């Protein structure tokens, strides 16, 4: 078995495997796949159940025991743009990019699908696809989910050091307080950082809005950087700065903060802004030149078993996309069954908003403006 390990600091998830028939492969195909090279799985950090004692990912260990299919799991995605930029030359040359499964956020996944960089699923090999939550089955990026399947739902909001800000942060004014000046970081994911600012400015980001509305938010971001409030605009590595104390307040992701709390004695708080949080999904896809498609489909199918999904959700604490996982959580960790950051209720869904689709021209224009304001262009 080949599983690439990175740092972790947490408990071993519990639970059992689903029936062998749910793996989506025949015994002959499993035997064939098991003799092939490992499934190379590219994902974000802190995004799969991990056992710090054994230095392994329990659900992947169980998958390999069940199927004989090895998996090389790599935490190599820190930001959609930077990851895509690294593999774009191979994608354009139609060469193997070194990964059989990649996990990217909706807007970037849509670009990969549109560029024909990913291969169409064989639904017969992914029978557990039937367990995808209906709300996530027909997203604009991929109606019917033929090229992508949601790994997890993402909530962006405010996070802070509880010792530094004991009353918490509920609004943009509180985030950009003098207390936090010079120690604020915001996400390099444009739709999250600018989306939160726009909603605070009264814009419905899920509906058509003008370029002026977008630029108002860019101007605000630029001012906060110029005035010394924001120290950096960065990807998931903002976590390191929260731990070190270099950052005391951030625009960040809910699951990350839960992970940091489990590792750092519950030092951090998280809240969806009063004006609204952003919601999106990270999605599994198979690059078009993957030489290991059938085995990759078996891995993808496995993670839509409700029990397996519950084990992962119990660790990562992002919105679980699998129907039946909340019931399975009763056996995995009853304390998590009513965790709204994993299984949102109706009230929370109302305060989460999806950044609307952008035209190609808007994507180029908006991304350029964001990179310039961030100091990266």
C-alpha positions as CSV (number, residue, x, y, z in Angstrom):
1,X,0.0,0.0,0.0
2,X,1.3,3.5,-0.8
3,X,-0.2,6.4,1.1
4,X,1.8,9.6,1.3
5,X,1.6,11.1,4.8
6,X,1.7,14.7,6.0
7,X,1.4,16.3,9.4
8,X,-1.7,15.6,11.5
9,X,-2.6,15.6,15.1
10,X,-5.9,13.9,15.8
11,X,-7.9,10.8,16.7
12,X,-8.7,7.7,14.7
13,X,-12.1,7.7,13.1
14,X,-14.4,4.8,13.7
15,X,-16.9,2.8,11.7
16,X,-17.1,0.0,9.2
17,X,-17.0,-0.5,5.5
18,X,-20.0,-0.9,3.2
19,X,-20.6,-4.1,1.3
20,X,-18.1,-5.1,-1.4
21,X,-20.8,-4.7,-4.1
22,X,-20.9,-1.0,-3.4
23,X,-17.3,-0.6,-4.6
24,X,-18.4,-0.4,-8.2
25,X,-15.9,-2.9,-9.5
26,X,-16.2,-6.6,-10.3
27,X,-13.8,-9.0,-8.6
28,X,-11.8,-9.3,-11.9
29,X,-11.6,-5.5,-12.2
30,X,-10.5,-5.1,-8.6
31,X,-7.8,-7.8,-9.1
32,X,-6.6,-6.0,-12.2
33,X,-6.6,-2.6,-10.6
34,X,-4.7,-3.8,-7.6
35,X,-1.8,-4.8,-9.8
36,X,-1.7,-1.4,-11.4
37,X,0.0,1.8,-10.1
38,X,-1.5,3.5,-7.1
39,X,-4.4,5.9,-7.5
40,X,-2.8,9.3,-7.1
41,X,-5.2,11.5,-5.1
42,X,-4.5,15.2,-5.0
43,X,-6.4,17.1,-2.3
44,X,-6.3,20.0,0.1
45,X,-4.7,19.7,3.6
46,X,-6.8,18.7,6.6
47,X,-9.4,17.2,4.3
48,X,-9.4,13.5,5.1
49,X,-9.6,11.5,8.3
50,X,-6.1,10.9,9.7
51,X,-4.7,8.8,12.6
52,X,-1.7,10.5,14.1
53,X,-0.6,7.3,15.9
54,X,-0.4,5.1,12.8
55,X,0.4,8.0,10.4
56,X,-2.3,6.7,8.0
57,X,-5.7,7.7,6.7
58,X,-8.1,5.1,8.2
59,X,-10.7,5.2,5.5
60,X,-8.1,4.8,2.8
61,X,-6.4,2.0,4.7
62,X,-9.8,0.2,4.9
63,X,-10.4,0.8,1.2
64,X,-7.1,-0.8,0.2
65,X,-7.7,-3.8,2.5
66,X,-11.1,-4.3,0.9
67,X,-10.0,-3.9,-2.7
68,X,-6.2,-4.4,-2.9
69,X,-6.1,-1.0,-4.7
70,X,-3.3,1.2,-3.4
71,X,-3.7,4.9,-3.1
72,X,-1.1,7.6,-3.0
73,X,-2.8,10.5,-1.1
74,X,-1.1,13.9,-1.5
75,X,-2.0,17.2,0.1
76,X,-0.8,19.4,-2.7
77,X,-3.7,21.8,-3.3
78,X,-3.3,25.1,-1.4
79,X,-5.1,27.3,-3.9
80,X,-7.1,26.6,-7.0
81,X,-5.1,29.0,-9.2
82,X,-1.6,28.0,-8.1
83,X,-2.4,24.2,-8.4
84,X,-3.9,24.6,-11.8
85,X,-1.0,26.8,-13.0
86,X,1.4,24.0,-12.1
87,X,-0.3,21.4,-14.2
88,X,-1.6,23.5,-17.0
89,X,1.3,22.8,-19.4
90,X,0.7,19.1,-19.1
91,X,-3.0,19.6,-19.5
92,X,-2.6,21.6,-22.7
93,X,-0.1,19.1,-24.1
94,X,-2.6,16.3,-23.2
95,X,-0.1,14.5,-20.9
96,X,-0.6,12.7,-17.7
97,X,-0.4,15.4,-14.9
98,X,0.6,13.0,-12.2
99,X,-2.8,12.7,-10.5
100,X,-5.7,10.4,-11.0
101,X,-8.1,12.3,-8.8
102,X,-8.0,16.1,-8.2
103,X,-10.2,18.1,-5.8
104,X,-11.0,21.6,-6.9
105,X,-13.6,24.3,-6.1
106,X,-16.6,24.7,-8.3
107,X,-15.5,27.6,-10.4
108,X,-12.2,26.1,-11.2
109,X,-13.7,22.6,-11.7
110,X,-16.0,24.3,-14.2
111,X,-13.0,25.6,-16.1
112,X,-11.4,22.1,-16.1
113,X,-14.6,20.6,-17.4
114,X,-15.0,23.3,-20.1
115,X,-11.4,22.8,-21.2
116,X,-12.0,19.0,-21.5
117,X,-9.3,18.4,-19.0
118,X,-11.3,15.7,-17.2
119,X,-12.9,12.5,-18.2
120,X,-16.6,11.5,-18.1
121,X,-17.5,9.1,-15.3
122,X,-18.8,5.6,-16.0
123,X,-21.9,5.8,-13.7
124,X,-22.1,2.1,-13.6
125,X,-18.7,2.1,-11.8
126,X,-20.0,4.7,-9.3
127,X,-23.3,3.2,-8.0
128,X,-23.1,5.2,-4.8
129,X,-23.6,8.4,-6.8
130,X,-27.3,7.9,-5.9
131,X,-26.3,9.1,-2.4
132,X,-25.3,12.6,-3.5
133,X,-27.6,15.2,-1.8
134,X,-30.2,16.3,-4.4
135,X,-29.2,20.0,-3.8
136,X,-25.7,19.2,-5.0
137,X,-26.5,16.8,-7.8
138,X,-27.3,19.4,-10.5
139,X,-24.9,22.3,-9.9
140,X,-24.4,24.7,-12.8
141,X,-20.8,23.5,-13.3
142,X,-21.9,20.0,-14.1
143,X,-25.7,19.2,-14.4
144,X,-26.2,15.6,-13.6
145,X,-22.7,15.3,-12.2
146,X,-21.1,13.4,-15.1
147,X,-17.6,14.9,-14.7
148,X,-17.4,15.9,-11.1
149,X,-18.7,14.8,-7.7
150,X,-18.7,17.0,-4.5
151,X,-16.1,16.1,-1.9
152,X,-17.4,18.6,0.7
153,X,-19.3,21.8,1.0
154,X,-17.3,24.9,2.0
155,X,-18.4,27.7,4.2
156,X,-16.3,30.9,4.3
157,X,-16.7,33.2,7.3
158,X,-14.8,34.9,10.1
159,X,-12.3,33.2,12.4
160,X,-10.3,34.6,15.3
161,X,-8.0,34.0,18.2
162,X,-10.3,33.7,21.2
163,X,-7.8,35.1,23.6
164,X,-7.2,38.1,21.5
165,X,-10.9,38.6,20.7
166,X,-12.9,37.0,23.4
167,X,-16.3,38.5,22.2
168,X,-15.8,37.1,18.7
169,X,-16.4,38.6,15.3
170,X,-19.8,38.8,13.7
171,X,-19.4,41.7,11.2
172,X,-16.9,43.2,8.8
173,X,-16.5,46.2,11.2
174,X,-15.4,43.9,14.0
175,X,-13.0,42.0,11.7
176,X,-11.3,45.2,10.7
177,X,-11.1,46.7,14.2
178,X,-8.0,48.5,15.4
179,X,-7.3,45.5,17.7
180,X,-6.7,43.3,14.8
181,X,-4.8,45.8,12.6
182,X,-1.8,44.3,11.0
183,X,-2.8,40.8,12.0
184,X,-5.7,40.1,9.6
185,X,-5.4,37.6,6.7
186,X,-8.0,37.0,4.0
187,X,-8.4,34.2,1.5
188,X,-6.8,34.2,-1.9
189,X,-10.1,32.6,-3.1
190,X,-11.7,35.7,-4.8
191,X,-15.3,34.5,-4.5
192,X,-14.9,34.0,-0.7
193,X,-13.1,37.2,0.3
194,X,-14.8,39.5,-2.2
195,X,-18.1,37.7,-1.7
196,X,-18.1,38.4,2.0
197,X,-17.2,42.1,1.4
198,X,-19.9,42.5,-1.2
199,X,-22.6,41.0,1.0
200,X,-21.6,43.3,3.8
201,X,-21.9,46.2,1.2
202,X,-25.5,45.0,0.5
203,X,-25.0,43.1,-2.7
204,X,-26.7,39.8,-3.4
205,X,-23.8,37.8,-4.9
206,X,-26.0,35.0,-6.1
207,X,-27.8,37.3,-8.6
208,X,-26.6,39.5,-11.4
209,X,-24.5,42.5,-10.2
210,X,-22.6,45.2,-12.0
211,X,-18.9,45.5,-12.4
212,X,-19.1,48.7,-10.2
213,X,-20.5,46.6,-7.3
214,X,-17.6,44.2,-7.6
215,X,-15.1,47.0,-7.8
216,X,-16.5,48.7,-4.7
217,X,-15.5,45.5,-2.8
218,X,-12.1,45.5,-4.5
219,X,-11.5,49.1,-3.5
220,X,-12.4,48.2,0.1
221,X,-10.0,45.3,0.1
222,X,-7.2,47.5,-1.4
223,X,-7.8,50.2,1.2
224,X,-7.6,47.6,4.1
225,X,-4.3,46.4,2.6
226,X,-2.9,49.9,2.1
227,X,-3.9,51.0,5.5
228,X,-2.1,48.1,7.1
229,X,-5.0,46.1,8.4
230,X,-4.5,43.1,6.2
231,X,-1.0,41.5,6.4
232,X,-1.5,38.9,3.7
233,X,-3.9,37.5,1.1
234,X,-3.2,33.8,1.0
235,X,-4.5,30.2,0.5
236,X,-5.0,27.5,3.1
237,X,-1.6,28.2,4.7
238,X,-3.3,31.0,6.7
239,X,-3.7,28.2,9.3
240,X,0.0,28.3,10.1
241,X,-0.2,32.0,10.9
242,X,-3.2,31.6,13.2
243,X,-1.2,29.0,15.1
244,X,1.9,31.2,15.3
245,X,-0.1,34.3,16.3
246,X,1.1,36.2,13.2
247,X,-2.6,36.4,12.3
248,X,-5.3,36.8,14.9
249,X,-8.3,37.2,12.7
250,X,-9.1,35.9,9.2
251,X,-11.6,35.3,6.5
252,X,-11.3,31.5,6.5
253,X,-13.0,28.2,6.1
254,X,-15.1,26.5,8.8
255,X,-13.6,23.1,8.6
256,X,-10.1,24.4,8.8
257,X,-10.9,26.2,12.1
258,X,-12.4,23.1,13.6
259,X,-9.3,21.1,12.7
260,X,-7.1,23.8,14.2
261,X,-9.1,23.7,17.4
262,X,-8.8,20.0,17.7
263,X,-5.0,20.4,17.4
264,X,-4.6,23.6,19.5
265,X,-6.9,23.3,22.5
266,X,-9.9,25.1,21.0
267,X,-8.1,28.4,20.6
268,X,-10.1,29.7,17.7
269,X,-13.7,30.9,17.0
270,X,-15.6,30.8,13.8
271,X,-18.8,32.5,12.7
272,X,-20.9,33.0,9.6
273,X,-21.1,36.8,9.2
274,X,-24.3,38.6,10.0
275,X,-24.4,39.8,6.4
276,X,-24.0,36.2,5.1
277,X,-21.3,33.6,4.4
278,X,-20.3,32.0,1.1
279,X,-21.0,28.4,0.1
280,X,-19.4,26.3,-2.6
281,X,-18.2,22.7,-3.0
282,X,-14.8,21.1,-3.6
283,X,-15.2,18.5,-6.3
284,X,-13.5,15.2,-7.2
285,X,-12.6,14.8,-10.9
286,X,-10.5,12.4,-13.0
287,X,-8.0,14.1,-15.3
288,X,-8.6,13.1,-18.9
289,X,-5.1,11.5,-19.3
290,X,-5.3,9.4,-16.1
291,X,-4.1,5.9,-16.8
292,X,-6.0,4.6,-13.8
293,X,-9.6,5.6,-14.4
294,X,-11.3,2.4,-13.2
295,X,-9.5,2.4,-9.9
296,X,-10.0,6.1,-9.4
297,X,-13.8,5.6,-9.9
298,X,-13.6,2.9,-7.2
299,X,-12.1,5.3,-4.8
300,X,-14.7,8.0,-5.6
301,X,-17.5,5.5,-5.3
302,X,-16.2,4.4,-1.9
303,X,-16.5,7.9,-0.4
304,X,-20.2,8.0,-1.2
305,X,-21.0,5.2,1.2
306,X,-22.8,7.0,4.0
307,X,-20.7,5.3,6.7
308,X,-17.5,6.2,5.1
309,X,-18.7,9.7,4.4
310,X,-19.7,10.1,8.1
311,X,-16.2,9.0,9.2
312,X,-14.6,11.6,6.9
313,X,-17.1,14.3,8.0
314,X,-16.4,13.6,11.6
315,X,-12.8,14.5,11.0
316,X,-12.9,17.3,8.5
317,X,-16.1,19.1,9.8
318,X,-17.1,20.4,6.4
319,X,-20.6,20.1,4.9
320,X,-21.1,16.4,4.1
321,X,-22.6,15.9,0.6
322,X,-23.8,12.4,1.2
323,X,-27.4,11.5,2.0
324,X,-27.6,9.0,4.9
325,X,-24.4,10.2,6.5
326,X,-26.2,12.1,9.2
327,X,-27.9,8.9,10.3
328,X,-24.6,7.0,10.0
329,X,-23.0,9.6,12.2
330,X,-25.0,8.2,15.1
331,X,-22.6,5.2,15.1
332,X,-19.4,7.2,14.3
333,X,-19.8,10.1,16.8
334,X,-23.2,10.9,18.2
335,X,-21.9,14.3,19.3
336,X,-21.6,15.3,15.7
337,X,-25.1,14.4,14.5
338,X,-26.5,17.9,15.1
339,X,-23.3,19.8,14.1
340,X,-24.7,22.5,11.7
341,X,-21.3,23.0,10.1
342,X,-21.6,19.4,8.8
343,X,-25.3,19.1,8.4
344,X,-26.7,22.6,8.1
345,X,-30.3,23.3,9.1
346,X,-32.8,25.4,7.2
347,X,-31.8,28.7,9.0
348,X,-28.1,28.2,8.3
349,X,-28.8,27.5,4.6
350,X,-30.6,30.8,4.3
351,X,-27.5,32.7,5.4
352,X,-25.2,30.9,3.0
353,X,-24.9,32.3,-0.5
354,X,-23.3,31.0,-3.7
355,X,-21.2,33.5,-5.8
356,X,-23.0,33.7,-9.2
357,X,-21.5,32.3,-12.3
358,X,-19.2,34.6,-14.2
359,X,-18.8,35.0,-17.9
360,X,-15.3,34.4,-19.3
361,X,-14.8,38.1,-19.7
362,X,-15.9,38.8,-16.1
363,X,-13.7,36.0,-14.8
364,X,-10.6,37.5,-16.5
365,X,-11.5,41.1,-15.5
366,X,-12.5,40.3,-11.9
367,X,-9.6,37.9,-11.3
368,X,-7.1,40.5,-12.6
369,X,-8.5,43.2,-10.4
370,X,-8.4,40.9,-7.4
371,X,-4.8,39.9,-8.0
372,X,-3.8,43.5,-8.5
373,X,-5.5,44.5,-5.3
374,X,-3.8,41.6,-3.5
375,X,-0.4,42.6,-4.7
376,X,0.1,39.6,-6.9
377,X,-0.2,41.4,-10.3
